[in-house]
Amino acid sequence: QVQLVESGGGLVQAGGSLRLSCAASGRVSSISRMAWYRQAPGEQRDLVAAISKGGDTNYADSVKGRFTISRDGAKNTVYLQMNGLKPEDTAVYYCHARDRVGLVDFGSWGQGTQVTVSS
């Protein structure tokens, strides 16, 4: 199993920046993909950005050009650099890891970190 711990959320004014971190532990060698999702009150949890084991990335259209996902393999940590933040980016941000054991994929979630963008 994979354990995830997020950090870096907070309150920021519109136009500002934050960097979220997600540290993985446990069965890290089998992780095939890590991603950030977010969930605003009353909304579903949506994908923000993802990075594969090979380094391929993909982003939600709403954050392209503003957010960057990256990873530090030595630290088993994934980052989400968020620039040009907007009030509509306000949400709880969750880290997710997909790891594969044999032919079976497992998913793990972090506890979430609140990001609030004031106008």
ABEGO torsion letter per residue (X at the ends): XBBBBBBGBEBBBBGBBBBBBBBBBEBAAABABBBBBBBBBGBBBBBABBBBAAGBBBBBAAABGABBBBBBAAAGBBBBBBBGBBAAABBBBBBBBBBBBEABBBBBBBAEBBBBBBX
